[in-house]
Amino acid sequence: MPRPAPHGPSDSVQASSELEVDDSRVLMALAGPHNERLKILGREADVSVGLRGNKILLEGDAAHVALAERFLAEAATLFRDGVDVHSNDIGRAVRALRSEPHVQLRDLFSDVVQLGSGRRPVGPRGLAQKRYVEAIRSHDLTFGIGPAGTGKTYLAMACAVAALQARQVKRIVLTRPAVEAGEKLGFLPGDLAEKVNPYLRPLYDALDDMMDIDKAQGLVERGHIEVAPLAFMRGRTLNDSFVVLDEAQNTTSEQMRMFLTRLGYCSKAVVTGDVTQVDLPEGRASGLAEARDLLQGVEGIAFCQFTDVDVVRHPLVQKIVVRYEARDKERRG
């Protein structure tokens, strides 16, 4: 366990600290290859970080040094317990500790979705994802709204697979509207099924990440997993099901109403989308945006909002999202 050495008074402007780490494996995990993780911590916490022997040296503003100390101490405990904090998660973790002091790293990284069959568990990466998973577990209908790369669909599908493996539901239904993003569906070759399949491919890709391909295909063939366009949901009642509606920003008001009224007994539904990327024809309002405004406060329904800081894809994705959101704000202004 890191042991902070005494440093100046907490009210001083500048402070320094030495954290001694007895376990070499924990020290290597904290530092990362070529001290990469310590460099990231230094940037995110705005402190100077160095390594001398088995001691991590911190210098900077007293509050920033205390934040870095806390991160290292809690991360060391997680590493010792076999829970890894990836390099890509350090910035998100530091921001969480800074903005919500009552939160602990264990709260962020130890809660996982077990997929079974020897598959690596899927874990929420950040407060927003943690709250999202908790909302899915405790609500029959959950909306995940936010930009691309925030894990909305991936986590929803992980929860669906976990529920099916645990026999909490009898089937998974994955659906999305087949709406063109600047290309006309009619120009694609093939029959209707072949035209629609490319729109469902992202759902199949996520499913392949979570289950053995042969097993997933067998479940699809037996009807325990269904991947279908939203139009195929009309007239059905989905009992004992875990239903995920992806790309919901491209539903019309009528389609969203139709989908939400399909939910049957002993079922859960998760609706995901990004209201800033609507591909509907000009003048058609997004059913997701309308549902968000109409259903707020309804008991049993949870709304989870993601922002650019929750992006968990390539670091460039977060920067791209920020630039586009800034441009959209200028245009609205």
VENLINUR-V376079 format. One line per field, one symbol per residue. phi: phi as a letter, one per 30 degrees, with the letter a starting at -180 (. if undefined). psi: psi as a letter, one per 30 degrees, with the letter a starting at -180 (. if undefined). burial: + if it has 16 or more other C-alpha atoms within 10 Angstrom, else -. Layout:
phi=???
psi=???
burial=???
//
This chain:
phi=.ecddebdedcddcbbabcccddddddddddiehheddddeeddcibdbbbbiccccbbleeddddddededddddddeddicccdedcdeddddddddbeddceeddccdbcdcihidddccecjdddddddddddcbdbbccblddicieddddddddddddddidbcacbcbaddcdcibddddddjdeddddeedceedddddddcbeedddddddddidbbcadeedddicbcchbccbcchddcddeddddeddcddcdhbbbbcblbdcbccdeejcdddddddeddceiddjccccccbddcdcdeedddddedddddddddddd
psi=kkjklkalkfglelllkkjkjejeeeeeeeelkhgeeeeeeeeefhlkklkjbgkkkkkakeeeeeeeeeeeeeeeeeeeggjkjleffeeeeeeeeefiffkleeeeffjljkfahgkklkkkileeeeeeeeeeeflfkkkjkalkgggeeeeeeeeeeeeeeghflflkjkllkikkifkkeffkllaeeeeeefffeeeeeeeffflkeeeeeeeeefgfkkjllefffkglkjlhljkjjlhffgkleeeeeeefgfkakhllkkklljffikgllkfkkkfeeeeeeegkfkkfkkkjklaffgkgakffeeeeeeeeeeeeeeee.
burial=++++---------++++++++----++-++++----++++++-++++++++--++++++++++++++++++++++++++----++-+-++++++++++-----++--++++++++------+++++++++-++-++---++++++++++++++++++++++++++---+++++++++++----------------+--++--++--+--++----++--+---+++++++--+----++++++++++++++++-++-++--++---++++++++++-+++----+++++-----------++++++++++++----++--++-----------
//
